[in-house]
């Protein structure tokens, strides 16, 4: 019988501290989303008109990038968790490749977002332009910082995987990083729908 099948996996996955971070982040973004919703309700015409200045295609591309990167991270975690004891090195090598792809997509997201910010600023738009752009810039820049941090986390996880640092018995580190990355992905999906789509 495969010993990895008999391992009792902790629930939720990853370190307990990351779930405290997840709850705090969800609360923080949730309050900002609620603030956006109430402000929009107070002046729907302004929000709908301002929204036209955004590049929906760029936002959609960002969504595809993050969803795809999360898929890569899932594959990295599965590579480690499904590894047999005698194949730890191969599993870590595979995880490392998946993580590299996720990191590259994270960087691609950041580059695409910087291009979008540049286009917005070239139009003379700032935090003080109106309420919509205040929320847009605050939310997207705050999220940009989270993606930057998440990319650094993935880089460090990959560095450990290249040293064969994970196994089916010890996958908490990679699961913790994956949890944070999935949080970043989830927050963007909500942000994209709220800011770019809903009219």
C-alpha positions as CSV (number, residue, x, y, z in Angstrom):
1,X,0.0,0.0,0.0
2,X,1.3,3.5,-0.9
3,X,2.3,5.1,2.4
4,X,1.4,8.5,1.2
5,X,-2.2,7.5,1.1
6,X,-2.3,6.8,4.8
7,X,-1.0,10.2,5.8
8,X,-3.5,12.2,7.7
9,X,-3.5,15.6,6.1
10,X,-4.1,18.7,8.2
11,X,-7.2,20.7,7.5
12,X,-7.1,23.4,6.4
13,X,-3.9,23.0,4.5
14,X,-0.8,25.0,5.2
15,X,0.4,26.8,8.3
16,X,-2.3,28.0,10.7
17,X,-0.9,31.6,10.6
18,X,-1.6,31.9,6.9
19,X,-5.3,31.4,7.6
20,X,-5.2,34.3,10.0
21,X,-3.7,36.3,7.2
22,X,-6.4,35.1,4.8
23,X,-9.2,36.1,7.2
24,X,-7.7,39.6,7.8
25,X,-7.2,40.1,4.0
26,X,-10.7,39.0,3.2
27,X,-12.0,41.4,5.9
28,X,-9.9,44.3,4.6
29,X,-10.8,43.8,1.0
30,X,-14.4,43.0,1.9
31,X,-14.8,46.4,3.7
32,X,-13.3,48.1,0.7
33,X,-15.6,46.3,-1.7
34,X,-18.6,47.3,0.4
35,X,-17.4,50.9,0.5
36,X,-17.1,50.8,-3.3
37,X,-20.6,49.3,-3.7
38,X,-22.3,51.9,-1.5
39,X,-20.4,54.8,-3.2
40,X,-21.4,53.4,-6.6
41,X,-25.0,53.2,-5.5
42,X,-24.9,56.9,-4.5
43,X,-23.7,58.0,-8.0
44,X,-24.2,55.2,-10.6
45,X,-23.9,57.6,-13.6
46,X,-20.4,58.8,-12.5
47,X,-19.2,55.3,-11.8
48,X,-20.5,54.0,-15.2
49,X,-19.0,56.9,-17.1
50,X,-15.6,56.6,-15.4
51,X,-15.6,52.9,-15.9
52,X,-15.4,53.5,-19.7
53,X,-11.8,54.8,-19.2
54,X,-10.7,51.3,-18.1
55,X,-9.2,48.7,-20.4
56,X,-11.5,45.8,-19.9
57,X,-9.4,43.6,-22.2
58,X,-6.4,44.2,-20.0
59,X,-8.4,43.3,-16.9
60,X,-9.6,40.1,-18.5
61,X,-6.1,39.2,-19.5
62,X,-5.0,39.8,-15.9
63,X,-7.7,37.4,-14.8
64,X,-6.6,34.7,-17.2
65,X,-3.0,35.2,-16.1
66,X,-3.8,34.7,-12.4
67,X,-6.2,31.8,-12.9
68,X,-3.6,30.0,-15.0
69,X,-0.9,30.7,-12.5
70,X,-3.1,29.3,-9.7
71,X,-3.5,26.1,-11.9
72,X,0.3,25.9,-12.0
73,X,0.6,26.2,-8.3
74,X,-2.0,23.5,-7.7
75,X,0.1,21.2,-10.0
76,X,3.2,22.0,-8.0
77,X,1.5,21.1,-4.7
78,X,0.1,17.9,-6.1
79,X,3.5,16.9,-7.5
80,X,4.9,17.0,-4.0
81,X,1.9,15.6,-2.1
82,X,1.5,12.6,-4.5
83,X,5.2,11.7,-4.5
84,X,6.4,8.3,-3.3
85,X,9.2,8.4,-0.7
86,X,11.8,7.2,-3.2
87,X,10.9,9.8,-5.8
88,X,11.1,13.0,-3.7
89,X,13.8,14.5,-5.9
90,X,11.7,14.0,-9.1
91,X,8.6,15.4,-7.4
92,X,10.5,18.5,-6.2
93,X,12.0,19.0,-9.7
94,X,8.5,18.8,-11.2
95,X,7.1,21.2,-8.6
96,X,10.0,23.6,-9.3
97,X,9.0,23.7,-12.9
98,X,5.4,24.4,-12.2
99,X,6.4,27.1,-9.7
100,X,8.6,28.7,-12.2
101,X,5.7,28.9,-14.6
102,X,3.5,30.4,-11.9
103,X,6.2,33.0,-11.0
104,X,6.6,34.0,-14.7
105,X,2.8,34.5,-14.9
106,X,2.9,36.5,-11.7
107,X,5.5,38.8,-13.2
108,X,3.5,39.0,-16.4
109,X,0.5,40.2,-14.4
110,X,2.6,42.9,-12.7
111,X,4.0,44.1,-16.1
112,X,0.5,44.2,-17.6
113,X,-0.8,46.1,-14.6
114,X,2.0,48.6,-14.8
115,X,1.1,49.3,-18.4
116,X,-2.5,49.8,-17.4
117,X,-1.5,52.2,-14.7
118,X,0.7,54.1,-17.1
119,X,-2.2,54.5,-19.5
120,X,-4.5,55.7,-16.7
121,X,-2.0,58.3,-15.5
122,X,-1.3,59.5,-19.0
123,X,-5.0,60.5,-19.1
124,X,-4.4,62.7,-16.1
125,X,-6.3,60.4,-13.8
126,X,-5.3,60.4,-10.1
127,X,-6.8,59.4,-6.7
128,X,-8.5,62.8,-6.5
129,X,-10.1,62.7,-10.0
130,X,-13.4,61.3,-8.6
131,X,-14.7,58.6,-6.2
132,X,-14.6,55.8,-8.8
133,X,-10.9,56.3,-9.6
134,X,-10.1,56.7,-6.0
135,X,-11.4,53.2,-5.4
136,X,-10.0,51.8,-8.6
137,X,-6.5,53.0,-7.8
138,X,-6.6,52.0,-4.1
139,X,-7.9,48.6,-4.8
140,X,-5.8,47.7,-7.8
141,X,-2.6,49.1,-6.3
142,X,-3.2,47.3,-3.0
143,X,-3.8,44.1,-4.9
144,X,-0.7,44.8,-7.0
145,X,1.3,44.8,-3.7
146,X,-0.2,41.5,-2.8
147,X,0.8,39.9,-6.1
148,X,4.3,41.3,-5.7
149,X,4.6,39.7,-2.3
150,X,3.0,36.5,-3.5
151,X,5.5,36.3,-6.4
152,X,8.4,36.6,-3.8
153,X,6.8,33.9,-1.7
154,X,6.6,31.6,-4.7
155,X,10.2,32.3,-5.5
156,X,11.3,31.2,-2.0
157,X,9.1,28.1,-2.2
158,X,10.7,27.2,-5.5
159,X,14.2,27.7,-4.1
160,X,13.4,25.2,-1.4
161,X,11.8,22.8,-3.8
162,X,15.1,22.9,-5.8
163,X,16.8,21.7,-2.7
164,X,14.3,18.8,-2.4
165,X,12.8,20.5,0.6
166,X,9.3,19.1,0.3
167,X,7.7,15.6,0.5
168,X,4.3,14.1,0.9
169,X,5.1,14.0,4.7
170,X,6.3,17.6,4.7
171,X,4.3,19.8,2.3
172,X,3.1,22.5,4.7
173,X,5.4,25.1,3.4
174,X,4.4,24.8,-0.2
175,X,0.7,24.6,0.8
176,X,1.0,27.8,2.8
177,X,2.4,29.6,-0.1
178,X,-0.2,28.2,-2.4
179,X,-3.0,29.3,-0.1
180,X,-1.7,32.9,-0.2
181,X,-1.5,32.8,-4.0
182,X,-5.0,31.4,-4.3
183,X,-6.2,34.2,-2.0
184,X,-4.6,36.8,-4.4
185,X,-6.3,35.1,-7.3
186,X,-9.7,35.1,-5.6
187,X,-9.5,38.7,-4.6
188,X,-8.6,39.7,-8.2
189,X,-11.6,37.9,-9.6
190,X,-14.0,39.7,-7.3
191,X,-12.2,43.0,-8.0
192,X,-12.3,42.5,-11.7
193,X,-16.1,41.8,-11.7
194,X,-16.8,44.7,-9.3
195,X,-14.6,47.3,-10.9
196,X,-14.4,46.4,-14.6
197,X,-17.7,44.5,-15.4
198,X,-20.7,45.5,-13.2
199,X,-22.6,48.5,-14.5
